[in-house]
Every structure is written in C-alpha cells, then in structure tokens.
Amino acid sequence: PEPLPSRRIEFYGDSITAGGSPDPKVPNPDPNNDGDYSGNQFRTFAAITARELGMEGRYIAKGGTGVSGSWVLPYTLLDYYDLQDFDGWKTGEGRKWNFSQWRADIVVIAIGHN
C-alpha cells in the first residue's frame, strides 16, 4: 500500500459530514421518511476535502446530532467525540480515543447545517 499522507485533517459533524444522502435518488429504506437516502462517506465534503488537499482524514460524525442539542436524538457530539466507536456510547462500554496517538494539523467542525 501507498504510505499515508504526512498531513492530517479531522472533521467533527452531523449527517453532512457522516455521509447521509450524498447520492440523490436512492430510495430511503425507512418507510416513515419520504426523503432520499444513501450512506456514502467517501462522497462527503469532508472526504473530498481531505483527498483534494492530499491529507489523511478522520471523521467523527453522526446524523442528527448537534453540540448543545440534537435534532431528534438523546445525545450530542459531546457525548461521543472522544470514543473509538459510536456504539460504545450506547452500551456505556466505549473505548476512549487516545488523542496523543493521532494529531490533526487542521480540525473542522461542521455541525448544525439543517
């Protein structure tokens, strides 16, 4: 494999960063939601930005979340930004991320667009 880029960029965000619906005209699997749906993080603004800048990217994002409140969810970004996986927050057994092992050169916070 090719070596990873030396520069790093980290994104914190909601569905726009996570990859909610970047591909139009994909039927939503949720019959209670009449909007288009897809999940494709590769095509998000965050992933495209990292690739265009030649940087290694990390993405901490969940659709519907905010910083001080969330759209319809019982948690905010502050509940899970420091965990290795989102499911760990739900079970209370989440492993903490070691921020000293991966330091970003740039941090982007893009949350609350809707």
C-alpha positions as CSV (number, residue, x, y, z in Angstrom):
1,P,0.0,0.0,0.0
2,E,0.9,3.6,-0.5
3,P,2.2,5.5,2.6
4,L,-0.3,7.7,4.4
5,P,0.0,11.4,3.8
6,S,2.1,13.3,6.3
7,R,-0.6,16.0,6.9
8,R,-3.8,15.2,8.8
9,I,-7.3,16.8,8.9
10,E,-10.1,15.9,11.3
11,F,-13.8,16.6,10.9
12,Y,-16.5,16.7,13.5
13,G,-20.0,17.0,12.3
14,D,-23.6,15.7,11.6
15,S,-25.1,13.9,8.6
16,I,-23.4,16.1,6.1
17,T,-20.0,15.0,7.4
18,A,-21.1,11.4,8.1
19,G,-22.3,10.8,4.6
20,G,-26.1,11.0,4.9
21,S,-27.7,11.2,1.5
22,P,-24.8,12.5,-0.7
23,D,-26.2,10.4,-3.6
24,P,-29.6,11.7,-4.9
25,K,-32.4,9.5,-6.0
26,V,-31.6,6.5,-3.8
27,P,-34.8,5.2,-2.1
28,N,-34.9,5.6,1.6
29,P,-35.1,2.2,3.4
30,D,-37.2,3.9,6.2
31,P,-40.9,3.9,5.2
32,N,-41.5,6.7,7.7
33,N,-39.1,9.1,6.0
34,D,-40.1,10.2,2.5
35,G,-36.7,11.8,1.7
36,D,-33.9,10.4,-0.5
37,Y,-31.4,8.3,1.4
38,S,-27.9,6.9,1.0
39,G,-24.9,6.5,3.1
40,N,-21.6,7.3,1.3
41,Q,-18.9,8.9,3.4
42,F,-16.5,8.8,0.5
43,R,-18.6,11.4,-1.3
44,T,-19.0,13.8,1.5
45,F,-17.5,17.3,1.5
46,A,-15.1,16.1,4.3
47,A,-13.7,13.1,2.4
48,I,-13.4,15.1,-0.8
49,T,-11.6,18.0,1.0
50,A,-9.1,15.6,2.6
51,R,-8.4,13.9,-0.7
52,E,-8.1,17.2,-2.6
53,L,-5.7,18.6,0.0
54,G,-3.7,15.4,0.0
55,M,-4.3,14.8,3.7
56,E,-5.2,11.8,5.8
57,G,-8.7,12.4,7.1
58,R,-10.6,11.3,10.2
59,Y,-14.3,11.8,10.5
60,I,-16.3,11.9,13.8
61,A,-19.9,12.4,12.8
62,K,-23.4,11.2,13.4
63,G,-26.5,12.4,11.6
64,G,-29.0,14.4,13.6
65,T,-26.5,15.4,16.3
66,G,-25.6,18.9,17.5
67,V,-23.3,20.4,20.1
68,S,-25.7,21.7,22.7
69,G,-28.8,19.8,21.4
70,S,-29.7,17.3,18.7
71,W,-32.4,17.1,16.2
72,V,-34.3,14.0,17.5
73,L,-31.6,12.1,19.3
74,P,-30.9,11.8,23.1
75,Y,-27.2,12.6,22.7
76,T,-24.9,15.3,21.3
77,L,-21.4,15.4,19.8
78,L,-20.0,16.0,23.2
79,D,-21.2,12.5,24.3
80,Y,-19.2,10.6,21.7
81,Y,-16.4,12.8,20.2
82,D,-13.8,11.1,22.3
83,L,-14.8,7.4,21.7
84,Q,-13.4,5.0,19.2
85,D,-16.8,3.9,18.0
86,F,-20.3,5.3,18.3
87,D,-21.9,2.0,19.5
88,G,-19.6,2.2,22.6
89,W,-21.6,5.3,23.7
90,K,-24.9,3.4,23.5
91,T,-23.6,0.5,25.6
92,G,-21.6,2.6,28.1
93,E,-18.5,0.5,27.2
94,G,-16.9,2.8,24.7
95,R,-13.2,2.8,24.5
96,K,-11.7,6.3,24.7
97,W,-9.8,7.6,21.8
98,N,-6.1,8.5,22.6
99,F,-5.7,11.9,21.1
100,S,-2.0,11.9,21.5
101,Q,-1.6,9.0,19.0
102,W,-3.2,10.8,16.1
103,R,-2.9,14.6,16.0
104,A,-4.6,16.6,13.3
105,D,-2.9,19.6,11.6
106,I,-6.4,21.0,10.9
107,V,-9.7,20.5,12.7
108,V,-13.0,21.3,11.0
109,I,-16.3,21.5,13.0
110,A,-19.2,21.5,10.6
111,I,-22.4,20.8,12.5
112,G,-26.0,22.1,12.6
113,H,-26.5,22.9,8.9
114,N,-30.1,22.0,8.8
